[in-house]
Amino acid sequence: MNKPTNLLFLFFFLLFLQVFVLNNILFLGYINPYSYIAFVFIYPLKEKRIPFLFFSFLLGLFVDFFSDSGGIHAFSILSIAYMRLFFIKLYFRKETADFPFFNLKSESFGKVFNYTVTLTIIHHLIYFSFANFSLQNFSNVLLNVLYSSIFTLTLYFSGTYIFTTSK
């Protein structure tokens, strides 16, 4: 299977996983995993940036459509998709010339962990801030961000461990 087919499969797999399985999970009122943001982590850097931002926005828009959330998912994932290059340069010390050769699997676990945790927390902070849209519920926003981030990251790292082949 070629690379565009893999990306298309990843897009629809994450969309259907989020919409049909993970949106139905709400544990203790705070935990709701958002694994569709893994699309931003996995999408290769060597691809053009504008189509990446478009597909990220489209993924968020589809999740919004099925979740009836009014564009919050689209805005949140588009925000972290836009900020992704800054954090790749920050954590991995990569320059523009290194982007075609960059592979998340070849980096150390500590750098990948910091990168994914940062983008996940930013996504969740944006999402839950707009979902609550009140400073009176700021403690609920922080609890939602904390617990949902832990569960999302657990799903992401366990999924990457299960689906990657060791050579």
C-alpha positions as CSV (number, residue, x, y, z in Angstrom):
1,M,0.0,0.0,0.0
2,N,1.3,3.4,-0.9
3,K,1.6,6.4,1.4
4,P,-1.5,8.4,0.3
5,T,-3.6,5.3,0.8
6,N,-2.2,4.8,4.3
7,L,-3.0,8.4,5.1
8,L,-6.5,8.0,3.8
9,F,-7.0,4.8,5.8
10,L,-5.6,6.6,8.9
11,F,-8.0,9.5,8.4
12,F,-11.1,7.3,8.2
13,F,-9.9,4.9,10.9
14,L,-9.4,7.7,13.4
15,L,-12.7,9.4,12.3
16,F,-14.8,6.2,12.8
17,L,-13.0,5.2,16.0
18,Q,-13.7,8.7,17.5
19,V,-17.3,8.9,16.3
20,F,-18.6,5.5,16.9
21,V,-16.5,4.3,19.9
22,L,-14.8,7.0,21.8
23,N,-17.5,9.6,21.7
24,N,-19.7,7.2,23.7
25,I,-17.2,7.0,26.5
26,L,-17.6,9.4,29.4
27,F,-16.1,8.0,32.5
28,L,-16.7,9.8,35.9
29,G,-17.9,12.8,34.0
30,Y,-14.3,13.9,33.1
31,I,-12.7,11.3,30.9
32,N,-13.5,11.4,27.2
33,P,-10.6,10.3,24.9
34,Y,-9.9,12.2,21.7
35,S,-7.7,9.9,19.7
36,Y,-8.4,11.6,16.4
37,I,-5.6,14.1,17.2
38,A,-3.1,11.3,16.5
39,F,-3.6,12.3,12.9
40,V,-1.5,15.4,13.6
41,F,1.2,13.4,15.2
42,I,1.5,10.7,12.5
43,Y,1.1,12.8,9.4
44,P,4.5,13.0,7.7
45,L,6.3,16.3,7.6
46,K,7.6,15.8,4.1
47,E,4.1,16.4,2.8
48,K,2.9,20.0,1.9
49,R,1.6,22.0,4.8
50,I,-1.6,23.4,3.3
51,P,-3.1,20.0,2.5
52,F,-2.2,18.9,6.0
53,L,-4.0,21.8,7.5
54,F,-7.0,21.2,5.2
55,F,-7.2,17.5,6.1
56,S,-6.8,18.3,9.8
57,F,-9.6,20.8,9.6
58,L,-11.7,18.3,7.6
59,L,-11.2,15.6,10.3
60,G,-12.2,18.0,13.0
61,L,-15.2,19.2,11.0
62,F,-16.4,15.6,10.5
63,V,-16.0,14.9,14.2
64,D,-18.0,18.1,14.9
65,F,-20.7,17.0,12.5
66,F,-21.2,13.7,14.2
67,S,-20.8,15.1,17.7
68,D,-22.9,18.2,17.1
69,S,-20.3,20.4,18.8
70,G,-20.4,23.4,16.5
71,G,-16.8,23.6,15.2
72,I,-14.9,23.2,18.4
73,H,-13.1,20.0,17.3
74,A,-12.2,21.6,14.0
75,F,-10.7,24.7,15.7
76,S,-8.8,22.6,18.2
77,I,-7.2,20.2,15.8
78,L,-6.4,23.0,13.3
79,S,-4.7,24.9,16.1
80,I,-2.4,22.1,17.0
81,A,-1.8,21.2,13.4
82,Y,-0.7,24.8,12.8
83,M,1.6,24.8,15.9
84,R,3.1,21.4,15.2
85,L,6.1,22.7,13.3
86,F,7.1,25.0,16.2
87,F,7.1,22.1,18.6
88,I,9.0,19.8,16.2
89,K,11.7,22.5,15.9
90,L,11.6,22.9,19.7
91,Y,11.7,19.3,20.9
92,F,13.5,17.6,18.0
93,R,15.8,20.4,16.9
94,K,14.9,19.9,13.3
95,E,15.3,22.5,10.6
96,T,13.3,22.8,7.3
97,A,15.9,20.8,5.4
98,D,15.4,17.9,7.9
99,F,11.7,17.6,7.4
100,P,11.7,15.2,4.4
101,F,13.7,12.8,6.5
102,F,11.9,13.2,9.8
103,N,10.2,10.1,11.3
104,L,8.6,10.1,14.7
105,K,9.4,6.4,15.1
106,S,13.2,7.1,14.9
107,E,13.2,9.7,17.7
108,S,13.7,8.9,21.4
109,F,10.7,8.2,23.5
110,G,11.3,11.2,25.8
111,K,11.2,13.6,22.9
112,V,8.1,12.0,21.4
113,F,6.5,11.9,24.8
114,N,7.1,15.6,25.4
115,Y,5.9,16.5,21.9
116,T,2.6,14.5,22.1
117,V,1.9,15.6,25.7
118,T,2.3,19.2,24.8
119,L,0.1,19.1,21.7
120,T,-2.5,16.9,23.5
121,I,-2.8,19.3,26.4
122,I,-3.0,22.3,24.1
123,H,-5.8,20.6,22.1
124,H,-7.7,19.7,25.2
125,L,-7.3,23.1,26.8
126,I,-8.7,24.8,23.7
127,Y,-11.5,22.3,23.3
128,F,-12.7,22.3,26.9
129,S,-12.3,26.0,27.2
130,F,-14.6,26.6,24.3
131,A,-17.0,23.8,25.3
132,N,-17.5,25.3,28.8
133,F,-17.0,28.9,27.7
134,S,-17.1,30.2,31.3
135,L,-14.5,31.2,33.8
136,Q,-16.7,29.9,36.6
137,N,-16.1,26.3,35.4
138,F,-12.4,26.7,35.1
139,S,-11.7,23.9,37.6
140,N,-13.9,21.6,35.5
141,V,-11.9,22.6,32.4
142,L,-8.7,21.7,34.2
143,L,-10.0,18.4,35.4
144,N,-11.3,17.6,31.9
145,V,-8.0,18.5,30.4
146,L,-6.0,16.5,32.9
147,Y,-8.1,13.3,32.8
148,S,-8.9,13.3,29.1
149,S,-5.3,14.0,28.3
150,I,-4.1,11.0,30.4
151,F,-6.6,8.7,28.8
152,T,-5.9,10.0,25.2
153,L,-2.2,9.6,25.6
154,T,-2.6,6.2,27.1
155,L,-4.6,5.2,24.0
156,Y,-2.1,6.8,21.7
157,F,1.0,5.2,23.1
158,S,-0.6,1.8,23.6
159,G,-1.9,2.0,20.0
160,T,1.5,2.9,18.6
161,Y,3.0,0.1,20.6
162,I,0.5,-2.5,19.3
163,F,0.5,-1.4,15.7
164,T,4.2,-0.8,15.1
165,T,6.2,-3.8,14.0
166,S,9.6,-4.2,15.5
167,K,12.5,-5.1,13.2
